């Protein structure tokens, strides 16, 4: 009887995941994340500028510099939301891009972007969960996920799925908020983060969703831990580059042939 009770307890613990500062049943996280992004979809791009003081644009430019899109490259952007990464990829000369996101409200907001209308012939939208993608094996030269991995319930599964859909020799890039290296910068960043729910209340009329986003950043694995997770998922040549002192980081991995 004691052994059975311990086993049941371990199973229950393994079914718990983080949702910001809360620990919740894994089965409920995706719906709660969906509710957050449904609420902020219409103001998401504006709030990105406010929250990062526009620096997210510089980070995304650095991501594109690392990718160096080629005329024969097909991109799949996971948790692609309003299409910002896909748009940059196509602007830089990539052949085609597919945006996959579980939240249709975010993708609908992307459909309203005038700059994306220029690339209609080279752009696809697919509703799908990053941890169980409705996409074929070996279908992309480049796979990206930007500011989305921390919202996925099963991050290890999402990394394995990213590897699966990559062609041999293809590359995976994760742009995500990370852990600040410098104590003085970390203190300043913490103060700024505390102000973001209030900004969310003013601009998006939703403080709670932005409180979750701030909390989710704090709980996300650090640079070395994420690199190790990518290695465990099967990626080779894993490396990472800190941005703005570690406020964000780009992780890159390669799929062996």
CORQUILIN-V535727 format. One record per pair of residues at least 4 apart in sequence whose ideal C-beta (glycine too) atoms are under 6 Angstrom apart, sorted by the first residue. I is the first residue (numbers start at 1). J is the second residue. D is the distance in Angstrom with one decimal. If there is no record, write none. Layout:
I_J_D, I_J_D
This chain:
15_25_6.0, 15_26_5.0, 16_23_5.1, 17_26_4.6, 17_29_5.3, 17_153_5.8, 18_219_4.8, 19_24_4.7, 19_29_5.5, 19_32_5.7, 20_212_4.3, 20_215_3.1, 20_216_5.4, 21_215_4.6, 24_28_5.4, 26_153_5.6, 29_153_4.5, 30_153_5.4, 33_151_4.9, 34_38_5.9, 34_103_5.6, 36_209_4.5, 36_212_5.6, 37_103_4.6, 37_106_5.4, 38_105_4.5, 39_206_5.0, 39_209_5.0, 40_44_5.2, 40_204_5.4, 40_209_5.1, 41_105_4.2, 41_106_4.9, 41_109_4.5, 42_109_5.9, 43_47_5.3, 43_203_5.9, 43_204_4.1, 45_82_5.8, 47_51_5.7, 47_204_5.8, 48_56_5.2, 49_54_5.2, 50_199_5.6, 51_196_5.7, 52_56_4.1, 59_243_5.0, 59_248_5.3, 60_88_5.9, 63_175_5.1, 63_250_5.7, 64_88_5.2, 64_92_5.3, 67_142_5.8, 69_73_5.4, 69_89_5.2, 69_92_4.3, 69_93_5.2, 69_94_3.6, 71_93_5.8, 71_95_5.8, 72_95_5.5, 73_94_4.9, 73_95_5.6, 73_141_4.4, 73_142_5.8, 74_95_5.9, 74_96_5.1, 74_140_5.2, 74_141_5.2, 75_89_4.8, 75_94_5.6, 75_97_4.3, 75_142_4.8, 76_98_4.8, 76_140_4.1, 76_143_5.0, 76_165_6.0, 77_85_4.8, 77_86_5.0, 77_99_5.3, 77_144_4.9, 78_100_5.4, 78_130_4.6, 78_145_4.2, 79_101_5.6, 79_130_5.7, 79_145_5.4, 79_148_2.6, 80_86_5.9, 80_99_3.5, 80_100_6.0, 80_101_5.2, 81_101_5.5, 81_106_4.2, 82_106_5.9, 82_109_5.0, 82_110_3.7, 83_87_5.4, 83_99_5.3, 83_110_3.9, 83_116_5.2, 85_144_5.5, 85_146_5.2, 86_97_3.8, 86_99_5.1, 87_115_5.7, 87_116_5.5, 89_94_4.3, 89_97_5.3, 90_94_5.4, 90_97_5.6, 90_119_4.6, 90_122_5.7, 96_122_4.5, 97_123_5.6, 98_124_4.4, 99_125_5.2, 100_126_4.8, 100_128_4.7, 101_106_5.4, 101_107_5.3, 102_129_4.9, 104_127_5.6, 107_125_5.3, 119_123_4.8, 128_133_5.3, 128_134_4.6, 130_152_5.0, 130_158_4.2, 131_152_5.7, 131_154_4.4, 131_157_3.9, 131_158_4.6, 133_161_4.7, 135_139_5.7, 135_165_5.1, 137_164_5.7, 138_167_4.7, 139_165_5.3, 140_165_5.5, 140_166_5.8, 141_167_5.8, 141_170_5.1, 142_171_5.7, 143_162_4.7, 143_166_5.5, 143_172_4.8, 144_173_4.8, 145_149_5.2, 145_174_5.3, 146_175_4.2, 149_155_5.8, 149_174_5.7, 149_176_5.6, 150_216_5.0, 150_220_4.3, 152_158_4.6, 159_230_5.9, 159_233_3.7, 160_233_5.0, 162_172_4.9, 163_233_5.7, 163_234_4.9, 163_255_5.8, 166_170_3.6, 166_255_4.3, 168_255_5.8, 168_257_4.0, 169_257_5.3, 170_255_4.9, 171_254_5.6, 172_253_4.8, 173_252_5.3, 174_251_4.4, 175_250_5.2, 177_217_4.3, 177_248_5.3, 178_223_5.5, 178_246_5.4, 178_248_5.7, 178_249_3.9, 179_222_4.2, 179_246_5.6, 180_185_5.2, 180_186_4.1, 180_189_5.4, 180_245_5.7, 180_246_4.5, 180_247_5.8, 181_245_5.8, 181_246_4.3, 182_245_5.5, 185_189_6.0, 185_245_4.9, 193_214_4.9, 196_210_5.2, 196_214_5.3, 197_207_4.3, 197_210_4.8, 197_211_4.2, 199_203_5.9, 200_204_5.0, 200_206_5.4, 200_207_5.2, 200_210_3.0, 201_207_3.9, 221_225_3.7, 221_226_4.8, 223_240_5.1, 223_249_5.2, 226_251_5.6, 227_238_5.0, 227_240_5.5, 230_235_4.5, 230_238_4.7, 230_253_4.7, 231_238_5.3, 235_253_2.9, 236_254_5.0, 236_256_4.9, 237_254_4.4, 238_253_4.6, 239_252_5.6, 240_249_5.2, 240_251_4.4, 241_250_4.9, 242_246_4.6, 242_249_5.3, 243_248_4.3
